[in-house]
Amino acid sequence: MIDLSLIKVFIIIYETKNISHAAERLNLSQPSVTYNLNRLRKFLNDPLFERDKFGVKPTKLAQSLYPSFRQSISEIEKAITASQEFNPQTSQRVFRLGLSDLGEICLLPSLIQFLSKHAPFMKIEIEEIQSNKVEEWLVEGFLDVAVFNSSYTVMPKIESRNLFEERYMCIAHKHHPRVQNQVSLQQYLQEKHAAIKSSTGHIEIDQKLKELGLKRNIMLELPHFSVLQDVVTSSELLVTLPSRAAKVYERNSEVNVFELPFTVKPFNVSVNWYNHHDDLEARAWFIQTIQNVFQRL
């Protein structure tokens, strides 16, 4: 008979595609994870995972086993959860939350503050949102909840609830030599910009400028918003980003915040989840908590 703990190790390696990340998720040492994986390899007479430049990738056998293994473990977890009444004050539940780096900037501090007081034993694991994989990750259970701008993402299997409407603003260094109290359209087009890659889903600004027959001068293109604060305070670059992040930067650094000199349609940020039948009460509580925290921001 196979040891069920080996199945759990298999699932986490499959979902993280990385041995060291799996060890962190499982709260085990990397040698322990490798040892258990080798036990399962021997039992199944298959390597299960092969190294690649990003970590490990599953073999064909691993790909065929994962859905059944995941469903079986979920059923076991469901049975255990059903026997225990959910109490956030005592729960040691681990939630996997998908966030963009903007979500990390705007939501995480307040969420952690709330959980420290109302759910002190709960653990949160953050995964960076990849919009083309969110539906798959939620269905497979790699994520419990995802918070992001899903305006351009079609997810027919996923439940969704709007959290708030968001709009774009512009920020610049407080002592910028040319941009002070406001930014005109001429200035916006003449100044150099730091921008986020379109692959992140933030495409509204350049789409709108293209509709107007205009184009901004992008000097620096980045994959994440999180480094932009230092970029702005050490240069003359303009940055266009959602208003909540702009307000965070305004509070924490030497930046000014401006309205855009053209109209861009606002977008909705939503909380998204898949209706797994396990742990319904805990998930509902976590979703409501996220909504409540965002309403206070």
Buried (B, 14 or more C-beta within 10 A) or exposed (E): EEEEEBBBBBBBBBBBBBBEBBBBBBEBEEEEBBEBBEBBBEEBEBBBBEEEEEBBBBBEEBEEBBEEBBEEBBEBBBEEBEEEEBEBEEBEBEBBBBBBBBBBBBBBEBBEEBBEEEBEEBEBBBBEBBBEBBBBBBBBBBBBBBBBBBBEBEBEEBEBEEBEEBBBBBBBBEEBEEBEEEBEEEBBBEBEBBBBEEEBBBBBBBEBBEEEEEEBEEBBEBEBBBEBBEBBBEBBBBBBBBBBBBBBBBEEBEBBBBEBBBEBEBBEBBBBBBEBEBBBBBBEBBBEBBBEBBEEE
